[in-house]
Amino acid sequence: MMMSEFIERTGFQPLPFEYAKIEEAYYNFDGDKDAFCRTFVKADGEKKV
């Protein structure tokens, strides 16, 4: 998933080093990008990054 897709889906604009961690979590996530982004938002991922 591209950073722009992540921002569009979550409304959160991470810094590049934050997105690297998010992208790693996405690659280890068992689901598609929409499911990952929904889970990120529900889990208050913005605060956890």
C-alpha positions in Angstrom: 0.0 0.0 0.0 1.3 3.4 -0.8 1.5 6.1 1.8 -1.1 8.2 -0.1 -3.6 5.3 0.0 -3.0 4.9 3.8 -3.6 8.6 4.4 -6.7 8.6 2.2 -8.2 5.7 4.1 -7.3 6.7 7.7 -7.0 10.5 7.6 -3.7 10.2 9.4 -0.6 11.6 7.8 2.4 9.8 9.3 6.0 10.9 9.0 8.2 8.7 6.7 9.8 6.8 9.6 6.3 6.2 11.2 5.0 5.0 7.9 7.8 2.5 7.6 6.6 0.9 10.9 3.0 1.0 9.6 4.0 -0.6 6.3 5.8 -3.4 8.2 2.7 -4.0 10.3 0.6 -4.1 7.1 2.8 -6.7 5.5 2.4 -8.9 8.5 -1.4 -8.3 8.6 -3.7 -11.1 7.5 -6.1 -9.0 5.3 -6.4 -6.4 2.6 -5.5 -2.8 2.9 -9.0 -1.6 3.7 -9.3 -4.1 6.6 -5.8 -3.0 7.8 -6.8 0.7 7.7 -10.1 0.0 9.5 -8.2 -2.0 12.2 -5.6 0.8 12.5 -8.3 3.4 13.1 -10.3 1.3 15.5 -7.2 0.5 17.5 -6.2 4.1 17.9 -3.1 3.3 15.8 -2.4 7.0 15.3 -1.7 7.3 19.1 0.4 4.1 19.1 2.7 5.1 16.3 
